[in-house]
Each structure stands twice: as structure tokens, then as C-alpha cells.
Amino acid sequence: MSKPLVLTHHARARVAERKIPVAWVEQTVRHPGWTEPEPFAPSIERRFRAIPEFGGRILRVACVETDSHIRIITVTFDRDARRKP
């Protein structure tokens, strides 16, 4: 069973203002192309995924996973995202 996604108020606002489908957020969280820790908050994980429907641009989702759910903190397209070797 997949853990439920819980979007913070901030994440809901970013999804709405940027017109990002929640399905893209869910795909990125559940099947990221790669992940890395948030540089100044290691408890937060950044999950990245190319979105073919949006020209292959990289969606970045910052989240915290617990035993019971995955809390989405923010969502944005990241022009500078590059997978580290």
C-alpha cells in the first residue's frame, strides 16, 4: 500500500499558481529520477523527475517521508537541476 501524500498549505498554493497537475507531483514523489537531501535541512529530501508532457523540464518536489505518510513541502520546476554523477 502506498503512503498517502499530504500537501502543506505552501505546496498546495505552489501547485495551484504554477498549474502543476498533482499527478506529476505524485509521479515525482513515488518514482523519482533521482533524489538528494535539501542542502540546509537534511531531513527534507528533494525528489526530481523529468516531465515529458512539459518539454522534459525537471520537476523538483521537496518532501519529508514518515512511517505513515509523505508530506510535500514545496513543488517547482528547477531549471538548474542536474543529476550528480
N, C-alpha and C positions, 0 to 999 in steps of 0.2 A: 504494500500500500504506500502510495506517495504521501509525503508530508504536505500538509496544506501550506499554501503561500499566504502570508499576511502582509499586505502593503501598508506602510506607515502613511500618515496624512501627507507627508512630503512626497513620498513615492507616487501616491495617487494623483497629486497635483502635477507632478512632472509628466506622468503618463498622459494625463488629460491635455496639458498645454502643448506637449510635443506630439500629440496624436499618435502615440505608440500603442499598437494593439497589445493587450495583456497576453495574448497567445505568444507573442515574440518574447515577452518577459519570461513567461513560463518555460519556453524552449531554451532560453539562455540559462536560466537557473538549473533546469533539470539535465540539460545536455550541452554544457559549455564547450567551446572550442579549446579554451584554456582558462586557468584561474591564477590569481595571485593575491597576496594579502594587501589590504589597504595600507599604504606606507606609514601613516601616523596613527593607525588604530588596528593593530594586528588581529583583533578579534573579529574584524569585518573582512569578508572575503569579496574580492571583485571577480565576477564571472563574465566572460567575454564570448561573443558569438557573432559571426558574420551573418547578416540578414540578406539573403539573395533577393527577396522582394523589395528591398530598399537599396538596390545597387551594390550589394555586398558590403555596405558600411557595417562597422563594428558596433554592436550594442554592448554597453557595459552596465551590469547590474551589481550594485553593492548590497550585500546581504549578510545576515547572521543566521546560521543554522543551529537549531537546538534539537533536543531529543523529540520534541513534539511538532515543530513547525519550522518554516523558513521565513524570516522576517526580511522583507525587501525595504531597504533604506532609501535608495535613490536609483534612478534609471536615466541613462543618457547615451547618445551616440558619441563615440570617442574617436575623433579624427586622428589622434596621436597614438592610438592603441597599436602595439606591436607585440607579438608573441616573443618572449625572451628565449634565446637558444638554450 
